[in-house]
Amino acid sequence: MSGTLPDQEKPAQAIEGAADSPAPLSVRVAASGWGRPMAMDNKNATAPLQSPVKFGSVRVGKTNSSSSLLVPSNENSPPNAMNGRSPHTPQPAAKPANLSDSNSVRTPLDGIHNGTPSTTSSQSSPIPRTSEAGRLFADFFIDPSGGKKSLDIDTQAILQANPADTAKLKTLRKSIVELHSDGTTSALPLAQDHVLFSTSMYLCTHIYGSSTGTRHNEVYLWTGSSVNPSHTASVLNHAKKMAKDTSGTFFHLTQGKEPAAFLQALGGILVTRTGSASTTSSYLLRGRRHFGHLAFDEVPLTPASLCPGFAHILITSNASKIFLWKGAGANSEELAGARLMAMDIGPTADIIEVDAGSETAAFFSAFPAGASAAQIPKFATHWKLKAKHDAYRVRLFRIESSSQQGQQASAGQMSAVGAFWRAAAGKTAGAENGEVGVKEIVPFAQQDLEAEGVYVLDGFFEVFV
C-alpha cells in the first residue's frame, strides 16, 4: 500500500476494509493502527509522511507546525455516515529508528504486540528493579552463608574461670579524703570513711601486702555517678600528681565499678548514697555481696524497690528507727552484715526486723504517704533459692572478634548512627577474618553495655543475651 510503513500495512488494510463496510469506524481498530507514539520533537523519530495517505475514508495530509503532530484535514472529506460530521482520526507516526534507545518517548501502548504485554522493562527507570536492588543490598550487607564459621570456644573453661576471685590482702596503711573541684581536700567524719556519696569525689591511698609478701601502693580516685564531668576533669591532674608524689599506681574508679582491693581499703564494707552528706531524710539501702565483701546501695524510697533476693535497711529521718527487711533469698552472710550496718548507722536506734510477706503498718508508715503491700513487686520464685547457693553471682560476657579491640579505640570518631550501620552491615575492618572470642567484664556496670556490642548477662537463674 503506497505511503504506509511496512509494519502498519495490515492495520491500515483492516481500517480500509472497515471503511468499505457500512459499520462505523471502531476506536479499537483505529488504535490498533497506531502501534507507536505520534511523532514529536525527537531526534530518533522520522519525519511525517509528506504524500497524502488514504486512511479509511479520510484524506489526511496537513500538519500542525506548532506541535509537529499530524492532524486530519477536512478537505474533500465526505461526512461520516453515522453523525454527518467529519471524523478526526490521528495519523499514525513513523516507527522510531531505535526502539531500544532509552531516550525515546514511551507510552502505555509500548511493548504490546498482538494484544500481549511485553515483559521487557525500561532500563532508564529511576526505581531499581529486583536484580539491581539485590545487588545493592549484597554490596552493603555481607553474605550470611559466607560469614558462617565454626567457633572454637571452651565454654567450660570460661565458666570455671573466676576473675573475681582475688588473693587475700593485708592492709598496711590507708587514708581517704574528699577531693573538691578546686583540688583541695577535706577529711571524712569519724568512722564514716566507708560511706561515699554520688555527688562527691574521694581520693583513697591504699598500701597493702599480697599473699606472696609483695608490697603494693595504689591510689584511687572515686567519682560518684552524679558528679559533673567537668569537675572530674579539673581534679584528675591533681589526683595523678598526688599519686606520683607517693609513688603509687593511679586508678580512676566510677561508682559501681569498684575492685576488691578498693573495698578492702574501706574495711570490707562500702555504702554508696545519693545526694550529699547533709541529707537527713529517710532512705533505703540494699545489701549485696561484692567480691567477698559487702556493698550497700541506696535505692529509691518506695516499696517497689524491695527485692526478695536481698536484705534491705530502711532508715527513718535522724535514724530514730531502723527496719531490717529480710528477703527470702538473702543468705546468712548478707543478713549478718545488714544487722551490723544497722547498728553502725543507729547505735541507739530501735532496730526492727521484718520478714518478706509479713510487713506491718508501722513498716509502711516509714515510707512516703500512700505506701502499701500492693506496691511490692511479685518476683520469680527462683529468688528464694538464692540463699541456698553460696556460689551465686552475676557475670557479664562480651562476644567480640579479635579485630574489635583495635576498633574500640577509634569508636569515638564514629557517630552512633554510623557505628550501628557499620555493625549491621558487617563492614567493620577485619570482621570477616577476625576470630570470635568471649571476654568477661569484671567488675561491670550498666554503662559497659555498648550499642554495637553483643553481651551475655549470666544472672545465675536467668541468662540474657
C-alpha positions as CSV (number, residue, x, y, z in Angstrom):
1,M,0.0,0.0,0.0
2,S,1.6,3.2,-1.1
3,G,2.6,5.7,1.6
4,T,2.4,3.4,4.6
5,L,5.1,1.7,6.6
6,P,5.6,-2.0,6.3
7,D,4.6,-2.8,9.9
8,Q,1.5,-0.6,9.6
9,E,0.2,-2.2,6.4
10,K,-2.1,-4.8,8.0
11,P,-3.7,-2.4,10.4
12,A,-4.2,0.1,7.6
13,Q,-5.8,-2.6,5.4
14,A,-8.1,-3.5,8.3
15,I,-9.2,0.0,8.6
16,E,-9.7,0.4,4.8
17,G,-11.8,-2.7,4.9
18,A,-13.8,-1.3,7.7
19,A,-14.4,1.9,5.6
20,D,-15.9,-0.2,2.8
21,S,-18.5,-1.7,5.1
22,P,-21.4,0.2,6.4
23,A,-20.3,-0.4,10.1
24,P,-18.9,2.8,11.8
25,L,-15.1,3.1,12.4
26,S,-14.2,1.4,15.7
27,V,-11.8,3.2,18.1
28,R,-10.2,-0.1,19.0
29,V,-9.5,-0.8,15.3
30,A,-8.1,2.7,14.8
31,A,-6.0,2.4,17.9
32,S,-4.5,-0.8,16.7
33,G,-3.2,1.1,13.7
34,W,-1.2,3.5,15.8
35,G,1.3,1.0,17.1
36,R,3.9,3.7,18.0
37,P,3.7,7.1,19.6
38,M,2.9,10.2,17.5
39,A,5.9,12.0,16.1
40,M,7.3,14.6,18.4
41,D,10.4,16.7,18.6
42,N,12.5,13.7,18.9
43,K,15.7,13.2,17.0
44,N,15.0,9.5,16.8
45,A,11.6,9.8,15.1
46,T,11.4,10.0,11.3
47,A,9.8,13.0,9.6
48,P,6.0,12.8,9.0
49,L,4.7,11.4,5.7
50,Q,4.6,14.1,3.0
51,S,2.4,12.3,0.5
52,P,-1.3,12.1,1.1
53,V,-2.3,8.9,2.7
54,K,-5.7,7.4,2.3
55,F,-6.7,6.4,5.8
56,G,-10.1,4.8,5.6
57,S,-12.5,7.3,4.0
58,V,-10.5,10.3,5.5
59,R,-7.8,12.1,3.5
60,V,-5.0,13.1,5.9
61,G,-2.0,15.2,4.9
62,K,-1.8,18.5,6.8
63,T,0.4,19.0,9.8
64,N,0.4,21.5,12.7
65,S,3.7,23.2,12.6
66,S,3.5,24.3,16.3
67,S,3.3,20.8,17.7
68,S,4.6,18.7,14.8
69,L,1.7,16.3,15.3
70,L,-0.3,15.0,12.3
71,V,-3.8,16.4,12.3
72,P,-6.7,15.4,10.0
73,S,-7.6,17.5,7.0
74,N,-11.3,18.4,6.3
75,E,-10.6,19.0,2.6
76,N,-12.6,16.8,0.3
77,S,-13.6,14.6,3.3
78,P,-17.0,13.1,3.0
79,P,-19.2,13.3,6.0
80,N,-19.3,10.3,8.3
81,A,-22.4,8.2,7.7
82,M,-23.0,7.9,11.5
83,N,-23.3,11.5,12.6
84,G,-22.8,13.6,9.4
85,R,-19.6,15.1,10.8
86,S,-16.1,14.5,9.5
87,P,-14.2,12.2,11.8
88,H,-10.9,13.4,13.2
89,T,-8.7,10.4,13.2
90,P,-4.9,10.9,14.1
91,Q,-2.4,9.8,11.6
92,P,-0.1,7.0,12.9
93,A,3.5,8.2,13.4
94,A,6.5,6.7,11.8
95,K,8.3,3.9,13.6
96,P,11.2,5.1,15.7
97,A,14.6,4.3,14.3
98,N,15.8,2.5,17.5
99,L,13.3,1.0,19.8
100,S,15.9,0.1,22.4
101,D,17.0,3.7,22.9
102,S,16.4,4.7,26.5
103,N,15.8,8.3,25.5
104,S,12.9,7.6,23.1
105,V,9.4,8.5,24.3
106,R,7.3,5.6,25.5
107,T,3.5,5.3,26.0
108,P,1.3,2.8,27.8
109,L,0.8,1.1,24.4
110,D,4.5,0.4,24.1
111,G,5.5,-3.2,24.5
112,I,2.1,-4.5,23.4
113,H,2.4,-6.9,20.5
114,N,-0.6,-8.9,19.2
115,G,-2.5,-8.0,22.3
116,T,0.1,-9.4,24.7
117,P,2.0,-7.1,27.1
118,S,5.8,-7.4,26.8
119,T,7.8,-8.4,29.9
120,T,10.8,-6.2,29.0
121,S,11.1,-3.2,31.3
122,S,12.7,0.1,30.7
123,Q,16.3,0.3,31.7
124,S,16.0,4.0,32.4
125,S,13.6,3.7,35.3
126,P,14.8,5.5,38.4
127,I,13.3,2.7,40.6
128,P,15.8,-0.2,40.9
129,R,14.5,-3.5,39.7
130,T,14.7,-6.7,41.7
131,S,18.1,-7.6,40.4
132,E,19.5,-4.2,40.9
133,A,18.1,-3.8,44.4
134,G,19.5,-7.2,45.3
135,R,23.0,-6.2,44.1
136,L,22.9,-3.0,46.2
137,F,21.9,-4.9,49.3
138,A,24.6,-7.6,48.6
139,D,27.2,-4.9,48.2
140,F,26.3,-3.4,51.7
141,F,25.5,-6.4,53.8
142,I,27.8,-9.4,54.0
143,D,26.6,-12.8,52.7
144,P,25.3,-14.8,55.7
145,S,26.3,-18.0,54.1
146,G,29.9,-16.8,53.7
147,G,30.1,-15.5,57.2
148,K,29.4,-18.8,58.9
149,K,32.4,-20.1,60.8
150,S,32.9,-22.8,63.3
151,L,33.5,-21.3,66.7
152,D,36.1,-22.9,68.9
153,I,35.1,-21.6,72.4
154,D,35.7,-23.6,75.5
155,T,32.6,-22.6,77.5
156,Q,33.5,-24.9,80.3
157,A,36.9,-23.2,80.9
158,I,35.2,-19.8,80.6
159,L,32.6,-20.6,83.2
160,Q,35.1,-22.2,85.6
161,A,37.4,-19.2,85.4
162,N,36.7,-16.7,88.1
163,P,38.4,-13.3,87.7
164,A,36.5,-12.0,90.7
165,D,38.5,-14.3,93.0
166,T,41.4,-12.3,94.5
167,A,44.0,-13.4,96.9
168,K,43.8,-12.3,100.5
169,L,45.2,-8.9,101.0
170,K,46.7,-7.4,104.2
171,T,46.2,-3.7,104.6
172,L,49.3,-1.9,105.9
173,R,48.1,1.7,105.7
174,K,45.1,3.5,104.2
175,S,43.7,7.0,104.0
176,I,40.7,8.5,102.3
177,V,39.7,12.2,101.9
178,E,37.1,14.0,99.9
179,L,38.5,15.8,96.9
180,H,36.9,19.1,95.7
181,S,36.9,20.5,92.2
182,D,39.5,23.2,93.1
183,G,42.0,20.5,94.2
184,T,41.5,20.9,97.9
185,T,40.7,18.0,100.3
186,S,38.7,17.6,103.4
187,A,38.7,14.8,106.0
188,L,35.7,12.5,106.4
189,P,33.7,12.1,109.6
190,L,35.0,9.7,112.2
191,A,34.0,6.0,111.4
192,Q,32.3,7.2,108.2
193,D,35.1,6.6,105.7
194,H,33.2,3.8,104.1
195,V,30.2,6.0,103.2
196,L,30.5,7.6,99.8
197,F,28.0,10.0,98.2
198,S,27.2,10.1,94.5
199,T,27.8,13.9,94.2
200,S,31.3,13.8,95.6
201,M,34.8,12.6,94.7
202,Y,37.2,10.8,97.0
203,L,40.9,10.1,96.9
204,C,42.0,6.9,98.6
205,T,45.6,5.7,99.2
206,H,46.0,2.0,100.0
207,I,49.2,0.3,100.9
208,Y,48.9,-3.4,101.3
209,G,50.8,-6.7,101.1
210,S,49.8,-9.7,99.0
211,S,49.9,-13.3,99.9
212,T,53.4,-13.5,98.4
213,G,54.7,-10.7,100.6
214,T,54.8,-8.1,97.8
215,R,54.1,-4.6,98.9
216,H,51.7,-2.5,96.7
217,N,50.9,1.2,96.8
218,E,47.7,2.1,94.9
219,V,45.9,5.5,94.7
220,Y,42.2,5.5,93.7
221,L,40.1,8.5,92.5
222,W,36.5,7.5,93.1
223,T,33.8,9.7,91.4
224,G,30.1,9.4,92.1
225,S,27.5,8.9,89.3
226,S,26.1,12.4,89.8
227,V,29.5,14.3,89.6
228,N,29.7,16.9,86.8
229,P,32.2,15.6,84.2
230,S,33.9,19.0,84.1
231,H,34.7,18.7,87.8
232,T,36.2,15.3,87.3
233,A,38.4,16.6,84.5
234,S,39.6,19.5,86.8
235,V,40.7,17.2,89.6
236,L,42.1,14.4,87.5
237,N,45.5,16.1,87.2
238,H,45.6,16.8,91.0
239,A,44.9,13.2,91.7
240,K,47.6,11.9,89.4
241,K,50.1,14.3,90.9
242,M,49.3,13.1,94.4
243,A,49.7,9.5,93.3
244,K,53.1,10.3,91.7
245,D,54.3,12.1,94.8
246,T,53.5,9.0,96.9
247,S,55.0,6.6,94.3
248,G,51.6,4.9,93.9
249,T,49.8,3.4,91.0
250,F,46.9,5.6,90.0
251,F,43.4,4.2,89.3
252,H,40.3,6.1,88.3
253,L,37.1,4.4,89.5
254,T,33.5,5.2,88.8
255,Q,30.5,4.4,91.1
256,G,29.5,0.7,90.6
257,K,33.0,-0.3,89.2
258,E,34.9,-0.8,92.5
259,P,37.5,-3.6,92.5
260,A,38.1,-5.9,95.5
261,A,41.2,-4.0,96.6
262,F,39.2,-0.8,97.0
263,L,36.7,-2.4,99.2
264,Q,39.5,-4.0,101.2
265,A,40.8,-0.4,101.8
266,L,37.5,0.6,103.1
267,G,37.4,-2.2,105.7
268,G,35.3,-4.7,103.6
269,I,32.1,-2.6,103.6
270,L,31.0,0.0,101.1
271,V,28.0,2.2,101.4
272,T,27.0,4.4,98.4
273,R,24.3,7.0,98.9
274,T,22.6,9.6,96.7
275,G,22.8,13.3,97.3
276,S,25.2,14.8,99.8
277,A,26.3,14.2,103.4
278,S,24.0,16.9,104.6
279,T,20.9,14.8,103.8
280,T,19.0,13.8,106.9
281,S,15.8,12.4,105.4
282,S,14.8,8.8,105.4
283,Y,16.5,6.4,102.9
284,L,16.6,2.8,101.9
285,L,19.7,0.6,101.4
286,R,20.0,-2.7,99.6
287,G,22.8,-5.1,100.7
288,R,24.7,-7.4,98.4
289,R,27.9,-9.4,98.3
290,H,30.6,-8.0,96.2
291,F,34.0,-9.8,95.6
292,G,33.8,-11.4,99.0
293,H,32.8,-8.1,100.7
294,L,29.6,-6.3,101.4
295,A,28.1,-3.4,99.5
296,F,25.0,-1.4,100.3
297,D,23.5,0.8,97.6
298,E,20.8,3.4,98.2
299,V,17.7,2.7,96.1
300,P,14.5,4.8,95.7
301,L,12.5,5.1,98.8
302,T,9.4,3.1,97.7
303,P,8.1,-0.5,98.4
304,A,8.7,-1.2,94.7
305,S,12.5,-1.2,95.4
306,L,12.2,-4.3,97.7
307,C,13.7,-7.4,96.1
308,P,13.3,-10.8,97.8
309,G,16.8,-11.8,96.8
310,F,18.5,-9.3,99.2
311,A,18.3,-7.7,102.6
312,H,17.1,-4.0,102.8
313,I,17.7,-1.4,105.6
314,L,15.0,1.3,106.0
315,I,16.4,4.2,108.0
316,T,13.9,6.8,109.1
317,S,14.8,10.5,109.5
318,N,17.5,11.2,112.0
319,A,18.0,7.4,112.4
320,S,15.4,7.2,115.2
321,K,14.0,3.9,113.9
322,I,15.5,1.3,111.6
323,F,13.7,-1.5,109.8
324,L,15.6,-4.6,108.5
325,W,13.5,-6.1,105.7
326,K,14.7,-9.7,105.1
327,G,14.2,-11.1,101.6
328,A,13.5,-14.8,101.2
329,G,16.7,-15.2,99.1
330,A,19.1,-13.2,101.4
331,N,21.7,-15.6,102.8
332,S,23.1,-15.6,106.4
333,E,26.2,-13.6,105.5
334,E,24.1,-10.8,104.0
335,L,21.7,-10.8,106.9
336,A,24.6,-10.6,109.4
337,G,26.2,-7.8,107.5
338,A,22.8,-5.9,107.4
339,R,22.4,-6.2,111.2
340,L,26.0,-4.8,111.7
341,M,25.3,-2.0,109.3
342,A,22.0,-1.1,111.0
343,M,23.8,-0.9,114.4
344,D,26.6,1.2,112.9
345,I,24.1,3.6,111.4
346,G,22.0,4.0,114.5
347,P,23.8,2.8,117.6
348,T,20.8,3.9,119.8
349,A,18.0,3.3,117.3
350,D,15.3,0.8,117.6
351,I,16.1,-1.9,115.1
352,I,13.0,-3.9,113.9
353,E,13.4,-7.0,111.6
354,V,10.6,-7.6,109.1
355,D,10.2,-10.8,107.1
356,A,9.2,-10.5,103.5
357,G,5.4,-11.0,103.2
358,S,4.8,-10.1,106.8
359,E,5.1,-6.3,106.7
360,T,3.3,-4.3,109.3
361,A,1.5,-1.0,109.1
362,A,4.4,0.6,111.1
363,F,6.8,-0.6,108.4
364,F,4.8,1.1,105.6
365,S,4.4,4.2,107.6
366,A,8.2,4.8,107.3
367,F,7.7,5.2,103.5
368,P,6.2,8.3,101.9
369,A,2.4,8.6,102.2
370,G,0.4,6.0,100.3
371,A,2.8,3.1,100.6
372,S,1.2,-0.4,100.8
373,A,1.9,-4.1,100.3
374,A,0.4,-3.9,96.8
375,Q,3.4,-1.8,95.7
376,I,5.9,-4.6,96.4
377,P,6.6,-6.4,93.1
378,K,5.9,-10.0,92.5
379,F,9.2,-11.6,91.6
380,A,10.0,-15.0,90.3
381,T,10.1,-17.8,92.8
382,H,13.7,-18.7,92.0
383,W,14.9,-15.8,94.1
384,K,14.0,-18.0,97.2
385,L,16.7,-20.4,96.0
386,K,19.5,-17.8,96.2
387,A,20.1,-18.3,99.9
388,K,20.9,-22.0,99.2
389,H,23.6,-21.3,96.6
390,D,26.8,-19.9,98.0
391,A,28.3,-19.7,94.5
392,Y,25.6,-17.2,93.4
393,R,27.0,-14.3,91.5
394,V,26.1,-12.3,88.3
395,R,28.6,-12.2,85.4
396,L,28.7,-10.2,82.1
397,F,30.4,-11.5,79.0
398,R,31.2,-9.7,75.8
399,I,31.2,-11.6,72.5
400,E,33.8,-9.9,70.2
401,S,36.2,-10.6,67.4
402,S,39.9,-10.2,67.6
403,S,39.7,-7.1,65.4
404,Q,37.1,-5.3,67.6
405,Q,39.7,-4.5,70.3
406,G,41.5,-2.2,68.0
407,Q,38.3,-0.7,66.7
408,Q,37.1,0.4,70.2
409,A,39.9,2.9,70.3
410,S,38.6,4.7,67.2
411,A,34.9,4.2,68.0
412,G,34.8,7.7,69.4
413,Q,35.5,9.2,66.0
414,M,32.4,7.5,64.5
415,S,28.8,8.7,65.1
416,A,26.4,6.4,66.9
417,V,24.3,6.0,63.7
418,G,27.4,5.2,61.7
419,A,28.6,2.6,64.2
420,F,25.2,1.0,64.1
421,W,25.1,0.6,60.3
422,R,28.7,-0.5,60.1
423,A,28.0,-3.2,62.6
424,A,24.7,-4.2,60.9
425,A,26.5,-4.5,57.6
426,G,29.4,-6.4,59.0
427,K,31.7,-3.9,57.4
428,T,34.0,-3.5,60.4
429,A,37.6,-3.8,59.4
430,G,38.7,-7.4,59.7
431,A,35.3,-8.7,60.9
432,E,35.3,-11.3,58.2
433,N,38.7,-12.7,59.2
434,G,38.8,-12.0,62.9
435,E,38.4,-14.8,65.4
436,V,35.4,-14.6,67.7
437,G,36.2,-14.8,71.5
438,V,34.5,-14.3,74.8
439,K,35.7,-11.7,77.4
440,E,34.3,-11.4,80.9
441,I,34.0,-7.8,82.2
442,V,34.9,-7.6,85.9
443,P,33.7,-5.5,87.6
444,F,30.8,-4.4,85.4
445,A,28.1,-1.8,85.4
446,Q,25.3,-0.9,83.0
447,Q,27.4,1.7,81.2
448,D,29.6,-1.2,80.0
449,L,26.8,-2.1,77.5
450,E,27.6,-0.6,74.1
451,A,25.2,-0.3,71.2
452,E,27.5,-2.1,68.8
453,G,28.4,-5.0,71.1
454,V,26.9,-8.4,71.8
455,Y,26.7,-9.4,75.5
456,V,25.6,-12.3,77.6
457,L,24.4,-11.5,81.1
458,D,24.5,-14.5,83.4
459,G,22.0,-13.9,86.2
460,F,22.6,-17.4,87.7
461,F,18.9,-18.3,87.5
462,E,18.4,-16.4,84.2
463,V,20.5,-15.7,81.1
464,F,20.0,-12.6,79.0
465,V,21.6,-12.0,75.5
